[in-house]
Amino acid sequence: MNDKITAEIKELFANDRKQVAETFRLMESGVTEVSELLEKGNAANKGVIYNHKQEINAVVKGEIPNSPVICEYSAWVIKRLIKNNPNISEVTKKELEKRKDLLLEKASDPDSILELNNDMANKSDKLSEISTKFENAIYVYTFPTYYTSGVNGRKEIRWLKIGSTKNSVWKRVVEQCRQTSMPEDPVLLRIYHKEDMDSLATEKQFQKTLIRMLHEQSNATNSKAGNEWFATTEDSLDCVAELLNLSIIKNFDM
């Protein structure tokens, strides 16, 4: 790789104002440990940091992530850097465009998407086993298609359903989806809980917070049944859970 191209890409990244760029600047200053990047940066959790590191390597080094979702995110970063820097050199722009095309190719690869869906299903199964340990909790789930397609062209925003659990409710959710002939099984993404919580009251407080934050909510005329579906991100939900002093168990912690 041409050192001048790498240097210019790093300069573009260093001047970017998005969250991933903050992680990049910390890494360039010598901060490399995930826990320290989380402490000194503005990311919500370790999962975000792990994603940032993959995106940074994709943009700066041309490394292609395994996850089609992270490939999509990385391609967006490149699009933004090119758009916001009209004076970028032609050779660097050409290299970034090539990397963007490779990332988008990987993001749309059927085998990669199938691998992601299988991985999500396996982690969901493990998380559902853990859910049986809690008599009361808040759960977050979606369908694989919703997860990979995003909302209104934005892949980082997804339709996620938020509800309260009691007495193996997740098993019933899966059974109901199968009885209604849904084309795929749901995947469990999060469990939020705390000791002696009133799950129904906490669920309402959780959803009220999202509504007041102007997160789009489904309604009776929407194709998503019920009003517990929100167009949001896992990061946003984790932030609300933290505000409500809930413990967080994530599917990628499995």
WOSULHU-V129491 format. One line per field, one symbol per residue. ss: DSSP state (h for helix, s for strand, l for the rest). psi: psi as a letter, one per 20 degrees, with the letter a starting at -180 (. if undefined). burial: 1 if it has 24 or more other ideal C-beta (glycine too) atoms within 12 Angstrom, else 0. A space follows every 50 residues. Layout:
BEGIN
ss=???
psi=???
burial=???
END
This chain:
BEGIN
ss=llhhhhhhhhhhhhllllhhhhhhhhhhlllllhhhhhhhlllllhhhhh hhhhhhhhhhhllllllhhhhhhhhhhhhhhhhhlllllhhhhhhhhhhh hhhhhhhllhhhhhhhhhhhhhhhhhhhhhhllllsssssssshhhhhhl sllslllsssssssssllhhhhhhhhhhhllllllsssssssslllllhh hhhhhhhhhhhhlllsslllllllllllsssslhhhhhhhhhhlllssss hhhl
psi=pphhgghhghggghiqjrghhggghghhiiohpghhhggiajqhrhhggg gghggghgghijpoqhphghggghhhgggggghimijqqhhgggghhggg ghghghhjphhggggggggggghgghhhghhiiphprpqpraqgghghha pliohipqoppprqqpmkhhhhggghhhhjkqiqqrpphqpprrpkqnhg hhgghghhggghjkppqrahiqioprkjpqoaqhgghhggghhjlqqppq hji.
burial=00001001110111010111111111100000000011001011111111 11111111110101101111111111111111000001000110110011 01110110000110011011101100110110010111111111011111 10001111111111110011001100100000011111111110001010 01101110110000111100000100011111111111111001010111 1100
END
